[in-house]
Amino acid sequence: MRRNVLVTTAAAAGGAVLTGILALVVPAFAAGPGNSASGTYCGTGTGTGTGTGTGTDSGPDRGMGYGTGAGMGRGAGTGTGYGMAGRTAADSLAGLAQGSLTTDQRTALAGMAEEEKLAHDLYTTLAASTKDVRFTRIATAEARHLDQVRALLTRYGIADPTAGQADGAFAGSSAQQYRDLVGRGSASLAAALAVGRDVENADLADLAKARTGVTAADVLAVYDRLTAGSQMHLRAFSG
């Protein structure tokens, strides 16, 4: 497992310079047996002193890791990391048995693709307006989640409602929801983070509902990965 560290140094107040690095490694959220990824973590310093952030990523394929770093002086570092295991979305289903889905479960899976696309498009827009790196990184993670859901749609012969849709465009009822969320989140960084938390909480609830009664191993595995991702994103938006 590779560990990447990014150090951010904050200037000392009153002309005094504090030196030294204190690295604190916090285990990342783990989900999905046999899948691992490495992530790069960003540490940010607050107050005076030197803040460092380190972490390792042991999440699902194309998964997420969350690390915190302690700083010298009054500096504190927090960070989120997103890693890739070097596998395609289709590869991520290798070794997972295909099952059978009811009509309602097939509809829920198609709806999950639209939810992942909405999150990706929303976070891409908020990344541009807030310049906050968390939205950029999490938007990238949402694109990977969407790829995995699309791989399931292909495997089960389910029409992809997001196919051919540009960012911000939706075939279903998500278009108005997307506009409303962009409007709310564009007010300030605090508002954008609140919108991110709302989206991730809604995704977690929908994933819990979608997996009810599902026995297909491949679908459950992807739902587990999406759940782990949303939990990590929620932590990042709360930091």
Secondary structure as a PSIPRED ss2 file (coil, helix, strand):
# PSIPRED VFORMAT (PSIPRED V4.0)

   1 M C   1.000  0.000  0.000
   2 R C   1.000  0.000  0.000
   3 R C   1.000  0.000  0.000
   4 N E   0.000  0.000  1.000
   5 V E   0.000  0.000  1.000
   6 L E   0.000  0.000  1.000
   7 V E   0.000  0.000  1.000
   8 T E   0.000  0.000  1.000
   9 T E   0.000  0.000  1.000
  10 A C   1.000  0.000  0.000
  11 A C   1.000  0.000  0.000
  12 A C   1.000  0.000  0.000
  13 A H   0.000  1.000  0.000
  14 G H   0.000  1.000  0.000
  15 G H   0.000  1.000  0.000
  16 A C   1.000  0.000  0.000
  17 V C   1.000  0.000  0.000
  18 L C   1.000  0.000  0.000
  19 T C   1.000  0.000  0.000
  20 G C   1.000  0.000  0.000
  21 I C   1.000  0.000  0.000
  22 L C   1.000  0.000  0.000
  23 A C   1.000  0.000  0.000
  24 L C   1.000  0.000  0.000
  25 V C   1.000  0.000  0.000
  26 V C   1.000  0.000  0.000
  27 P C   1.000  0.000  0.000
  28 A C   1.000  0.000  0.000
  29 F C   1.000  0.000  0.000
  30 A C   1.000  0.000  0.000
  31 A C   1.000  0.000  0.000
  32 G C   1.000  0.000  0.000
  33 P C   1.000  0.000  0.000
  34 G C   1.000  0.000  0.000
  35 N C   1.000  0.000  0.000
  36 S C   1.000  0.000  0.000
  37 A C   1.000  0.000  0.000
  38 S E   0.000  0.000  1.000
  39 G C   1.000  0.000  0.000
  40 T E   0.000  0.000  1.000
  41 Y E   0.000  0.000  1.000
  42 C E   0.000  0.000  1.000
  43 G C   1.000  0.000  0.000
  44 T C   1.000  0.000  0.000
  45 G C   1.000  0.000  0.000
  46 T C   1.000  0.000  0.000
  47 G C   1.000  0.000  0.000
  48 T C   1.000  0.000  0.000
  49 G C   1.000  0.000  0.000
  50 T E   0.000  0.000  1.000
  51 G E   0.000  0.000  1.000
  52 T E   0.000  0.000  1.000
  53 G E   0.000  0.000  1.000
  54 T C   1.000  0.000  0.000
  55 G C   1.000  0.000  0.000
  56 T C   1.000  0.000  0.000
  57 D C   1.000  0.000  0.000
  58 S C   1.000  0.000  0.000
  59 G C   1.000  0.000  0.000
  60 P C   1.000  0.000  0.000
  61 D C   1.000  0.000  0.000
  62 R C   1.000  0.000  0.000
  63 G C   1.000  0.000  0.000
  64 M E   0.000  0.000  1.000
  65 G E   0.000  0.000  1.000
  66 Y E   0.000  0.000  1.000
  67 G E   0.000  0.000  1.000
  68 T E   0.000  0.000  1.000
  69 G E   0.000  0.000  1.000
  70 A E   0.000  0.000  1.000
  71 G E   0.000  0.000  1.000
  72 M C   1.000  0.000  0.000
  73 G C   1.000  0.000  0.000
  74 R C   1.000  0.000  0.000
  75 G C   1.000  0.000  0.000
  76 A E   0.000  0.000  1.000
  77 G E   0.000  0.000  1.000
  78 T E   0.000  0.000  1.000
  79 G E   0.000  0.000  1.000
  80 T E   0.000  0.000  1.000
  81 G E   0.000  0.000  1.000
  82 Y E   0.000  0.000  1.000
  83 G C   1.000  0.000  0.000
  84 M E   0.000  0.000  1.000
  85 A C   1.000  0.000  0.000
  86 G C   1.000  0.000  0.000
  87 R C   1.000  0.000  0.000
  88 T C   1.000  0.000  0.000
  89 A C   1.000  0.000  0.000
  90 A C   1.000  0.000  0.000
  91 D H   0.000  1.000  0.000
  92 S H   0.000  1.000  0.000
  93 L H   0.000  1.000  0.000
  94 A C   1.000  0.000  0.000
  95 G C   1.000  0.000  0.000
  96 L C   1.000  0.000  0.000
  97 A C   1.000  0.000  0.000
  98 Q C   1.000  0.000  0.000
  99 G C   1.000  0.000  0.000
 100 S C   1.000  0.000  0.000
 101 L C   1.000  0.000  0.000
 102 T C   1.000  0.000  0.000
 103 T H   0.000  1.000  0.000
 104 D H   0.000  1.000  0.000
 105 Q H   0.000  1.000  0.000
 106 R H   0.000  1.000  0.000
 107 T H   0.000  1.000  0.000
 108 A H   0.000  1.000  0.000
 109 L H   0.000  1.000  0.000
 110 A H   0.000  1.000  0.000
 111 G H   0.000  1.000  0.000
 112 M H   0.000  1.000  0.000
 113 A H   0.000  1.000  0.000
 114 E H   0.000  1.000  0.000
 115 E H   0.000  1.000  0.000
 116 E H   0.000  1.000  0.000
 117 K H   0.000  1.000  0.000
 118 L H   0.000  1.000  0.000
 119 A H   0.000  1.000  0.000
 120 H H   0.000  1.000  0.000
 121 D H   0.000  1.000  0.000
 122 L H   0.000  1.000  0.000
 123 Y H   0.000  1.000  0.000
 124 T H   0.000  1.000  0.000
 125 T H   0.000  1.000  0.000
 126 L H   0.000  1.000  0.000
 127 A H   0.000  1.000  0.000
 128 A H   0.000  1.000  0.000
 129 S H   0.000  1.000  0.000
 130 T H   0.000  1.000  0.000
 131 K C   1.000  0.000  0.000
 132 D C   1.000  0.000  0.000
 133 V H   0.000  1.000  0.000
 134 R H   0.000  1.000  0.000
 135 F H   0.000  1.000  0.000
 136 T H   0.000  1.000  0.000
 137 R H   0.000  1.000  0.000
 138 I H   0.000  1.000  0.000
 139 A H   0.000  1.000  0.000
 140 T H   0.000  1.000  0.000
 141 A H   0.000  1.000  0.000
 142 E H   0.000  1.000  0.000
 143 A H   0.000  1.000  0.000
 144 R H   0.000  1.000  0.000
 145 H H   0.000  1.000  0.000
 146 L H   0.000  1.000  0.000
 147 D H   0.000  1.000  0.000
 148 Q H   0.000  1.000  0.000
 149 V H   0.000  1.000  0.000
 150 R H   0.000  1.000  0.000
 151 A H   0.000  1.000  0.000
 152 L H   0.000  1.000  0.000
 153 L H   0.000  1.000  0.000
 154 T H   0.000  1.000  0.000
 155 R H   0.000  1.000  0.000
 156 Y H   0.000  1.000  0.000
 157 G C   1.000  0.000  0.000
 158 I C   1.000  0.000  0.000
 159 A C   1.000  0.000  0.000
 160 D C   1.000  0.000  0.000
 161 P C   1.000  0.000  0.000
 162 T C   1.000  0.000  0.000
 163 A C   1.000  0.000  0.000
 164 G C   1.000  0.000  0.000
 165 Q C   1.000  0.000  0.000
 166 A C   1.000  0.000  0.000
 167 D C   1.000  0.000  0.000
 168 G C   1.000  0.000  0.000
 169 A C   1.000  0.000  0.000
 170 F C   1.000  0.000  0.000
 171 A C   1.000  0.000  0.000
 172 G C   1.000  0.000  0.000
 173 S C   1.000  0.000  0.000
 174 S H   0.000  1.000  0.000
 175 A H   0.000  1.000  0.000
 176 Q H   0.000  1.000  0.000
 177 Q H   0.000  1.000  0.000
 178 Y H   0.000  1.000  0.000
 179 R H   0.000  1.000  0.000
 180 D H   0.000  1.000  0.000
 181 L H   0.000  1.000  0.000
 182 V H   0.000  1.000  0.000
 183 G H   0.000  1.000  0.000
 184 R H   0.000  1.000  0.000
 185 G H   0.000  1.000  0.000
 186 S C   1.000  0.000  0.000
 187 A C   1.000  0.000  0.000
 188 S C   1.000  0.000  0.000
 189 L H   0.000  1.000  0.000
 190 A H   0.000  1.000  0.000
 191 A H   0.000  1.000  0.000
 192 A H   0.000  1.000  0.000
 193 L H   0.000  1.000  0.000
 194 A H   0.000  1.000  0.000
 195 V H   0.000  1.000  0.000
 196 G H   0.000  1.000  0.000
 197 R H   0.000  1.000  0.000
 198 D H   0.000  1.000  0.000
 199 V H   0.000  1.000  0.000
 200 E H   0.000  1.000  0.000
 201 N H   0.000  1.000  0.000
 202 A H   0.000  1.000  0.000
 203 D H   0.000  1.000  0.000
 204 L H   0.000  1.000  0.000
 205 A H   0.000  1.000  0.000
 206 D H   0.000  1.000  0.000
 207 L H   0.000  1.000  0.000
 208 A H   0.000  1.000  0.000
 209 K H   0.000  1.000  0.000
 210 A H   0.000  1.000  0.000
 211 R C   1.000  0.000  0.000
 212 T C   1.000  0.000  0.000
 213 G C   1.000  0.000  0.000
 214 V C   1.000  0.000  0.000
 215 T C   1.000  0.000  0.000
 216 A C   1.000  0.000  0.000
 217 A H   0.000  1.000  0.000
 218 D H   0.000  1.000  0.000
 219 V H   0.000  1.000  0.000
 220 L H   0.000  1.000  0.000
 221 A H   0.000  1.000  0.000
 222 V H   0.000  1.000  0.000
 223 Y H   0.000  1.000  0.000
 224 D H   0.000  1.000  0.000
 225 R H   0.000  1.000  0.000
 226 L H   0.000  1.000  0.000
 227 T H   0.000  1.000  0.000
 228 A H   0.000  1.000  0.000
 229 G H   0.000  1.000  0.000
 230 S H   0.000  1.000  0.000
 231 Q H   0.000  1.000  0.000
 232 M H   0.000  1.000  0.000
 233 H H   0.000  1.000  0.000
 234 L H   0.000  1.000  0.000
 235 R H   0.000  1.000  0.000
 236 A H   0.000  1.000  0.000
 237 F H   0.000  1.000  0.000
 238 S H   0.000  1.000  0.000
 239 G C   1.000  0.000  0.000
